């Protein structure tokens, strides 16, 4: 029945369990007189009051008997074994309670992370829908007055209210850095634009004054 000190117990319960283990393993025999409280307190590195509580616990379980004028006497190995069983059960309950507390906290954190991901999905989906509805492809026609000019030359964004996100030509996708790429007939402008901005782009490509 002897084993390691039960965890999850108070210090005086640990001391009581240690003494019970020694009795259960026959290190302390029935009828044997144990050391006094002061000696036990020194051995376990605790106060005499802590030892008093430990002995009182064992006395109440009929493991030992505190006899006036005699001291602490071992009563029953069987009672010591039963006492250790109760301590093991208490330790197990404490461990399960601690484990449950940890799991509940982990679940709370996980639920919070799930909520954040769901929020991000919802937000991203909304943005995708909005951008998908606003993303348009406009072709620069032959003879357009914008051919040979850059987006900067045209003050494209200020004039139309639209944002060019990409320019495509049959052979390559052009860089939009600083809006310095001269436009050519057949270029595809991928723009994010409201319906009103689309109308302004059409007027610009046709050489008409935006309204």
SULTA-V100106 format. One record per helix or strand. SS is the DSSP state (h for helix, s for strand). FROM is the first residue (numbers start at 1). TO is the last residue. If there is no record, write none. Layout:
SS|FROM|TO ; SS|FROM|TO
//
This chain:
h|11|24 ; s|33|33 ; h|37|44 ; h|48|60 ; s|64|67 ; s|71|74 ; h|77|134 ; s|135|139 ; h|151|154 ; h|156|160 ; s|163|169 ; s|172|174 ; h|177|179 ; s|188|192 ; h|195|205
//
